[in-house]
Amino acid sequence: MVDRLELLHPEHATKLAGTVAEDITSVSPETRVVPTIVDMDDPWDFEEVYGVMHDYATGYDFDAEREDYLIHITTGTHVVQICSFLLTEARYFPARLIQTSPPVRDEGGPGSLSIVDLDLSRYDRLASRFEREHTDAIASLKSGIETRNPTFNKLIERLEHVAARTTDPILLTGPTGAGKSRLAARIYELRKHRRMVEGRLVEVNCATLRGDSAMSALFGHKKGAFTGAAADRPGLLRSADGGMLFLDEIGELGLDEQAMLLRAIEEKRFLPMGADTEVDSEFQLLAGTNRDLTERVREGHFREDLLARINLWTFELPSLRDRPEDIEPNLDHEIERYARDRGRLVRFSNEARRRFLSFATGPEASWAGNFRDLGAALTRMATLAPGGRISVEVVDDEIGRLASSWHASGSAGAAAPELENLLGPERCGEIDLFDRVQLAEVIRVCRGSRSLSDAGRKLFAASRAKRNSQNDSDRLRKYLARFDLAWIDVTVSD
């Protein structure tokens, strides 16, 4: 039996509320009906409805210890129903939610009443389903690899959260070969699965674009726009309409292309070369770079406003050398991929596997090309494996090849000719051989680093751990100044 009914209604429905009260009294005289005016200018305005209902709930003198409350929200707009549900679930209304239904047509008799369970914490299967979808999405971004590096795993979890909830530009940074292109493809697949994108993934390495060809490749052109423009070309931005555009090595774009790209990102419109009218393209942007774009801005090679636009969500991928615990699971992934692509099953002998992993995770392995080096190494070993079994002999040969390759690419002699270009033959001849060798190695590290700070961290990694204050960039700057050199001198080619 209901002792009291608080009947909420707008002022214009006062007469109807009185009729309802009379009807209730006729069938349940023990029930006291309390009509209460709750007015809303727009019962479809979520903010207004929630505010009005919230004010009513917080202003009502509930006595939950002495009274048992029920709330009935069958009537009203959908917005009123949703707000009433939310306020009840949040216990602003300390009540149980009820649902009533009239009797089945032609059967007569009383209608039905049921209690709606609002304890969402009891819905374990629902919660586990969302958790499983989250776990599957993270595994997909990691290509199904059971990575162990905590920093990388945390990065991927944050990336999954962002990629699944926004279509804002995402910037992927990190050294060449760290997996930016592969990760971009996984982000596209995640959004495609979530129906956040319908079109295709369009990918381009901006380092391959120069001059008019860059403008044409990105923004398209009309026939006759320049010499050799024999037909219309839509351009990559137009091809990515409704889909996703991945601009790898975006730091290599020229300033003119950057200006047009910024407008295309902000307004989704741009002017193809030789065209009189603009075209539209609703694309989602992913960008990748192995450069320090902040440093590029200071040098005048990258637009500050473009960086601000694409730097909303930035994720820096660590190098393979910084993730030694992830080499083994990635090695297993490469073995599986080789078998899938080549149709040939290959396995390590136990001793060969231990030998390769010992080298791969040791201090002598630089992994200069990151995952490209690892994938190429596995391909070579698998191809040379007798009977599909990688032996110690095959591993030793590959270790020798890798070590030789890294030594050659990182040797001081490789950078020695650059000293004459930087300092001139006469000045170079005045420097002791000892200093020339050291300076050449410093130049090599600088050219393989994204910024002055990054190079400093690499060059002074051992000593920096023993100091309380660490200013590696200043230390490197002063070293270069001894030879009248600056960061821009050793990292920018003529």
C-alpha positions in Angstrom: 0.0 0.0 0.0 1.3 3.5 -0.9 0.9 5.9 1.9 1.9 9.1 0.1 2.3 10.0 -3.6 4.3 13.1 -4.5 2.9 13.9 -8.0 5.3 16.2 -9.9 3.8 18.1 -12.8 4.2 21.4 -14.7 1.9 24.3 -13.8 0.0 24.0 -17.1 -1.0 20.5 -16.2 -2.5 21.4 -12.8 -6.0 20.5 -13.9 -4.9 17.1 -15.2 -2.9 16.5 -12.0 -6.1 17.1 -10.0 -8.0 14.5 -12.2 -5.2 12.0 -11.5 -5.4 12.6 -7.8 -9.1 12.0 -7.8 -8.7 8.8 -9.7 -6.1 7.5 -7.2 -8.2 8.5 -4.3 -11.2 6.5 -5.7 -9.2 3.3 -5.9 -6.8 3.8 -3.0 -8.4 6.1 -0.4 -5.5 5.3 2.0 -3.0 7.0 -0.3 -2.5 10.8 0.2 -1.7 12.5 -3.1 0.5 15.6 -2.9 0.5 17.5 -6.2 3.8 19.5 -6.6 4.5 22.0 -9.4 7.9 21.5 -11.0 8.2 23.8 -14.1 10.7 23.6 -16.9 10.9 25.9 -19.9 12.1 23.1 -22.1 11.7 19.5 -20.9 14.0 18.4 -23.7 16.9 20.6 -22.5 19.2 18.1 -20.6 21.0 20.8 -18.6 17.8 22.6 -17.5 15.9 19.4 -16.7 18.8 17.9 -14.6 19.2 21.2 -12.7 15.5 21.4 -11.9 15.3 17.8 -10.8 18.5 18.0 -8.8 17.3 21.1 -7.0 14.0 19.3 -6.1 15.8 16.2 -4.9 18.3 18.1 -2.7 15.6 20.3 -1.3 13.2 17.4 -0.3 13.2 16.3 3.3 13.8 12.6 2.8 13.6 10.4 5.9 15.1 7.1 4.6 15.3 5.5 8.1 11.5 5.8 8.6 10.1 5.7 5.1 10.7 3.5 2.1 10.7 5.4 -1.2 9.7 4.3 -4.7 10.1 6.4 -7.9 8.0 6.0 -11.0 9.4 7.6 -14.2 7.2 6.1 -16.9 5.7 9.5 -18.0 7.5 12.7 -19.2 10.0 13.3 -21.9 12.9 11.0 -22.5 15.2 13.6 -21.0 13.1 13.8 -17.8 13.2 10.0 -17.6 17.0 9.9 -18.1 17.6 12.6 -15.5 15.3 10.9 -13.0 17.1 7.7 -13.5 20.6 9.3 -13.0 19.5 11.1 -9.9 18.0 7.9 -8.5 21.1 5.8 -9.4 23.3 8.4 -7.7 21.0 8.3 -4.6 19.9 11.9 -4.8 16.5 10.2 -4.7 17.0 7.5 -2.1 14.5 5.3 -3.7 13.9 2.1 -5.7 12.8 2.5 -9.3 9.5 0.9 -10.2 8.0 0.1 -13.5 4.2 -0.4 -13.9 2.2 -1.8 -16.8 -1.6 -1.9 -17.5 -3.3 -5.2 -17.7 -3.0 -7.2 -20.9 -5.7 -6.1 -23.4 -9.0 -8.1 -23.2 -7.8 -10.0 -20.1 -8.9 -7.5 -17.5 -7.6 -7.7 -13.9 -4.9 -5.7 -12.3 -1.8 -4.4 -14.0 1.7 -5.4 -13.0 4.5 -3.7 -11.0 8.2 -4.5 -10.9 11.3 -3.2 -9.2 14.2 -2.1 -11.4 17.6 -3.1 -10.0 19.9 -0.1 -10.1 22.9 -1.7 -8.5 25.2 -1.7 -11.5 28.1 -3.1 -9.5 26.2 -6.5 -9.6 26.4 -6.6 -13.3 29.6 -8.6 -13.5 29.1 -9.8 -17.0 28.5 -6.3 -18.3 31.7 -5.0 -16.5 33.7 -8.0 -17.7 32.6 -7.4 -21.3 33.8 -3.8 -21.2 37.1 -4.9 -19.6 37.5 -7.5 -22.3 37.0 -5.0 -25.1 39.5 -2.7 -23.4 42.1 -5.5 -23.1 41.5 -6.6 -26.7 42.0 -3.0 -28.0 45.3 -2.7 -26.1 46.4 -6.1 -27.5 45.6 -5.0 -31.0 47.6 -1.8 -30.6 50.6 -4.0 -29.6 50.0 -6.3 -32.5 49.1 -9.1 -30.1 52.7 -9.0 -28.6 52.9 -9.6 -24.8 55.2 -6.7 -24.1 56.8 -6.4 -20.7 58.2 -2.9 -20.6 56.1 -1.0 -18.1 56.7 2.4 -19.7 55.7 1.2 -23.1 52.6 -0.7 -21.7 51.5 2.5 -19.9 51.9 4.5 -23.1 49.8 2.0 -25.1 47.0 2.1 -22.4 46.9 5.9 -22.6 47.0 5.8 -26.4 44.0 3.3 -26.5 42.0 5.6 -24.2 42.7 8.6 -26.4 42.3 6.9 -29.8 39.0 5.3 -28.8 37.4 8.6 -27.5 38.5 11.4 -29.8 39.3 12.0 -33.5 41.7 14.8 -32.6 45.2 14.7 -34.3 47.7 12.3 -32.7 51.5 12.8 -33.0 53.7 9.7 -32.7 57.4 10.5 -32.0 60.4 8.3 -31.7 63.5 7.0 -33.6 63.3 5.5 -37.0 62.2 1.9 -36.9 60.5 2.2 -33.5 57.1 1.1 -35.0 55.3 4.4 -35.7 53.8 3.2 -39.1 52.7 -0.1 -37.6 51.1 1.6 -34.7 49.3 4.1 -36.9 47.7 1.2 -38.8 46.6 -0.3 -35.5 45.0 3.0 -34.4 43.1 3.1 -37.7 41.9 -0.5 -37.2 40.8 0.4 -33.7 38.8 3.4 -34.9 37.4 1.5 -37.8 36.2 -1.2 -35.4 34.6 1.4 -33.2 32.9 3.0 -36.3 34.8 6.2 -35.7 36.1 6.3 -39.2 34.6 4.9 -42.5 37.1 5.7 -45.2 40.6 4.2 -45.8 44.0 4.8 -44.3 46.2 6.9 -46.5 49.9 6.9 -45.6 52.8 8.9 -46.9 56.4 9.5 -45.9 56.9 13.3 -46.1 60.6 12.8 -46.5 60.0 11.7 -50.0 58.0 14.8 -51.0 59.9 17.8 -52.4 58.9 21.0 -54.3 55.9 21.0 -56.6 55.6 17.3 -56.2 54.9 17.7 -52.5 52.1 20.2 -53.1 50.7 18.0 -55.8 50.9 14.8 -53.8 49.3 16.2 -50.7 46.7 18.7 -52.1 46.3 17.5 -55.7 46.4 19.6 -58.9 44.4 20.5 -61.9 45.5 19.5 -65.4 48.1 22.0 -66.7 48.9 23.4 -63.3 52.6 22.9 -64.0 54.8 21.3 -66.5 54.0 17.6 -66.5 50.5 17.9 -65.0 48.8 16.0 -67.8 45.7 15.1 -65.9 43.8 16.1 -62.7 45.1 14.6 -59.5 43.0 14.4 -56.3 45.9 14.4 -53.8 46.3 12.4 -50.6 44.2 14.7 -48.4 41.3 14.3 -50.8 41.9 10.5 -51.0 41.7 10.4 -47.1 38.2 12.0 -47.1 36.1 10.2 -44.5 39.2 8.2 -43.5 42.6 8.7 -41.8 45.7 10.4 -43.1 49.1 9.3 -41.6 51.9 11.8 -42.4 55.1 10.1 -41.4 58.2 12.2 -40.9 56.0 15.3 -40.9 59.0 17.4 -39.8 60.4 17.1 -43.3 57.5 19.1 -44.9 58.4 22.5 -46.4 56.9 25.6 -44.8 54.5 26.2 -47.6 53.1 22.7 -47.3 52.8 23.2 -43.6 50.8 26.4 -44.0 48.3 24.7 -46.3 48.1 21.6 -44.1 47.3 23.7 -41.0 44.3 25.3 -42.8 43.2 21.9 -44.1 43.3 20.5 -40.5 41.4 23.4 -39.0 38.8 24.1 -41.8 38.8 20.7 -43.7 39.2 22.7 -46.9 42.1 23.4 -49.2 43.0 24.7 -52.7 44.5 22.2 -55.1 47.3 23.5 -57.4 45.9 25.3 -60.4 42.3 25.2 -59.1 39.9 28.1 -58.8 37.7 26.6 -56.1 38.5 24.8 -52.8 37.7 21.2 -52.1 36.5 19.6 -48.8 38.1 16.6 -47.0 36.9 15.3 -43.6 40.0 13.4 -42.6 41.5 12.3 -39.3 45.2 13.1 -38.9 48.0 11.0 -37.5 51.5 12.3 -37.7 54.9 10.7 -37.0 58.4 12.1 -36.7 61.8 11.2 -35.4 62.7 14.9 -35.1 62.4 17.2 -32.1 59.7 19.5 -33.6 60.2 22.1 -30.8 63.8 22.3 -31.9 62.8 22.6 -35.5 60.5 25.5 -34.6 63.4 27.3 -32.9 65.5 26.7 -36.0 62.8 28.1 -38.2 62.1 24.9 -40.1 58.6 24.1 -38.6 55.6 26.3 -38.0 54.8 26.9 -34.4 51.1 27.1 -35.0 51.1 23.8 -36.8 53.0 22.1 -34.0 50.4 23.5 -31.5 47.6 22.0 -33.6 49.1 18.5 -33.9 50.7 18.4 -30.4 47.4 17.9 -28.5 48.1 14.2 -28.0 51.8 13.2 -28.3 53.1 9.8 -27.7 56.9 9.1 -27.7 57.8 5.5 -28.7 61.0 4.3 -27.0 63.7 2.6 -29.0 64.2 -1.1 -29.0 67.4 -0.7 -27.0 65.4 1.0 -24.3 63.1 -2.0 -24.1 65.4 -5.0 -23.7 62.7 -7.0 -21.9 60.5 -6.7 -25.0 63.1 -8.2 -27.4 62.1 -11.8 -26.6 58.3 -11.4 -27.2 59.0 -9.4 -30.4 61.4 -12.1 -31.6 58.6 -14.6 -31.2 56.2 -12.3 -33.0 58.7 -12.0 -35.9 59.0 -15.8 -36.1 55.3 -16.2 -36.3 55.0 -13.5 -38.9 57.7 -15.2 -41.0 55.9 -18.5 -40.9 52.6 -16.8 -41.8 54.1 -14.8 -44.7 56.4 -17.5 -46.1 54.4 -20.6 -45.2 57.5 -22.1 -43.6 57.7 -23.0 -39.9 61.0 -22.1 -38.3 62.3 -22.6 -34.7 65.4 -21.9 -32.7 67.3 -24.6 -31.0 67.4 -24.0 -27.3 71.1 -23.1 -27.2 70.7 -20.9 -30.3 67.8 -19.0 -28.7 69.7 -18.4 -25.5 72.8 -17.2 -27.5 70.8 -14.8 -29.6 68.8 -13.3 -26.7 72.0 -12.9 -24.7 73.5 -10.9 -27.4 70.3 -9.0 -28.3 69.8 -7.8 -24.7 73.4 -7.1 -24.0 75.4 -3.9 -24.1 77.0 -4.6 -27.4 73.7 -4.6 -29.3 72.8 -1.0 -30.4 69.8 -1.9 -32.5 70.4 1.2 -34.5 67.5 0.4 -36.9 65.3 -0.7 -34.0 62.5 -3.2 -35.0 63.7 -3.1 -38.7 67.0 -4.5 -37.6 65.3 -7.2 -35.5 62.9 -8.2 -38.3 65.7 -8.3 -40.9 67.9 -10.4 -38.6 65.1 -13.0 -38.0 64.4 -13.1 -41.7 68.0 -13.8 -42.5 68.4 -16.5 -39.8 65.1 -18.2 -40.8 66.1 -18.2 -44.5 69.5 -19.8 -43.7 68.2 -22.2 -41.1 68.8 -25.9 -42.2 65.6 -27.9 -42.0 63.8 -24.9 -40.5 65.8 -25.0 -37.3 68.0 -22.0 -36.4 71.3 -23.3 -35.1 74.1 -21.7 -33.0 76.2 -21.4 -36.2 73.5 -19.4 -37.9 73.0 -17.2 -34.9 76.8 -16.6 -34.6 77.0 -15.6 -38.2 74.1 -13.1 -37.7 75.6 -11.7 -34.6 78.8 -11.0 -36.4 76.9 -9.4 -39.3 74.9 -7.2 -37.0 77.9 -6.1 -34.9 79.9 -5.3 -38.1 77.0 -3.3 -39.5 76.5 -1.3 -36.4 80.3 -0.7 -36.0 80.6 0.5 -39.6 77.6 2.9 -39.4 78.7 4.2 -36.0 82.5 4.4 -36.6 84.4 7.6 -36.2 85.8 7.1 -39.7 82.4 7.4 -41.2 82.0 10.8 -39.8 85.6 11.9 -40.3 85.0 13.5 -43.8 82.3 15.6 -42.2 84.8 17.3 -40.0 86.5 18.9 -43.0 83.2 20.1 -44.2 82.3 21.6 -40.8 85.7 23.0 -39.8 87.6 23.2 -43.1 90.8 21.3 -44.0 93.2 23.7 -42.3 91.3 23.9 -39.0 90.8 20.1 -39.0 94.5 19.6 -39.4 95.2 21.7 -36.3 93.2 19.3 -34.1 94.9 16.2 -32.6 93.9 12.9 -33.9 92.5 12.0 -30.5 90.2 15.0 -30.5 89.2 14.4 -34.1 88.1 10.8 -33.3 86.1 12.0 -30.2 84.5 14.9 -32.1 83.5 12.6 -35.0 81.8 10.2 -32.6 80.0 13.1 -30.9 78.8 14.3 -34.4 77.5 10.8 -35.2 75.5 10.7 -32.0 74.1 14.2 -32.5 72.9 13.3 -36.0 71.2 10.3 -34.7 69.4 12.2 -32.0 66.2 14.2 -32.0 67.5 17.2 -30.0 70.5 18.6 -28.1 69.1 17.2 -24.8 68.5 13.7 -26.4 72.1 13.7 -27.6 73.4 14.8 -24.2 71.6 12.0 -22.4 73.2 9.5 -24.8 76.7 10.8 -24.6 76.7 11.3 -20.8 74.5 8.4 -19.7 77.1 6.8 -17.4 78.3 9.9 -15.6 74.9 11.6 -15.3 73.6 8.9 -13.0 76.3 9.9 -10.4 75.4 13.6 -10.4 72.6 15.3 -8.4 72.1 18.0 -11.1 72.0 17.0 -14.7 72.4 19.5 -17.5 73.7 17.3 -20.3 72.6 19.7 -23.1 74.6 22.5 -21.6 77.6 20.2 -21.2 77.3 19.1 -24.9 76.9 22.7 -26.0 80.1 23.8 -24.3 82.0 20.8 -25.8 80.9 21.8 -29.3 81.8 25.4 -28.6 85.4 24.4 -28.1 85.5 23.7 -31.8 83.4 26.8 -32.7 80.5 24.6 -33.5 76.8 24.8 -32.5 74.0 22.2 -32.6 72.6 23.5 -35.9 76.1 23.2 -37.5 76.4 19.5 -36.8 72.8 18.4 -37.5 71.7 20.4 -40.5 73.2 19.5 -43.9 74.0 22.0 -46.6 
